């Protein structure tokens, strides 16, 4: 859960679209209305996060490849 919160915080800091969607979701409406629409908001926020991650991954493909390769190597090192 902490990893997801960290990922969301990083995406909010990097991508203005995620920040805009987060502020739209967290402000203004009454509590009952927010509870009724929580499922739709979660799906919408998830799609925005996935789009932002996909965009950042495409934009920084060599870095993503390096990080994934490094993680795989660390996992193999820790197994032995």
ZISUL-V24622 format. One record per backbone hydrogen bond with DSSP energy under -1.0 kcal/mol. NH is the residue of the N-H (numbers start at 1). CO is the residue of the C=O. E is the energy in kcal/mol with one decimal. If there is no record, write none. Layout:
((NH;CO;E) (NH;CO;E))
//
This chain:
((5;1;-2.0) (6;2;-2.3) (7;3;-2.5) (8;4;-2.5) (9;5;-2.3) (10;6;-2.4) (11;7;-2.6) (12;8;-2.4) (13;9;-1.8) (14;10;-2.0) (15;11;-3.0) (19;15;-1.6) (20;16;-2.5) (21;17;-2.4) (22;18;-2.5) (23;19;-2.3) (24;20;-2.1) (25;21;-2.1) (26;22;-1.8) (29;27;-1.2) (34;30;-2.2) (35;31;-2.3) (36;32;-2.1) (37;33;-1.8) (41;37;-2.5) (42;38;-2.5) (43;39;-2.2) (44;40;-2.5) (45;41;-3.0) (46;42;-2.5) (47;43;-2.2) (48;44;-2.0) (49;45;-2.5) (50;46;-2.8) (51;47;-2.4) (52;48;-2.4) (53;49;-2.7) (54;50;-2.7) (55;51;-2.6) (56;52;-2.7) (57;53;-2.7) (58;54;-2.3) (59;55;-2.6) (60;56;-2.2) (64;60;-2.2) (65;61;-2.5) (66;62;-2.2) (67;63;-2.5) (68;64;-2.7) (69;65;-2.5) (70;66;-2.4) (71;67;-2.5) (72;68;-2.4) (73;69;-2.3) (74;70;-2.4) (75;71;-2.4) (76;72;-2.3) (77;73;-2.3) (78;74;-2.4) (79;75;-1.5))
//
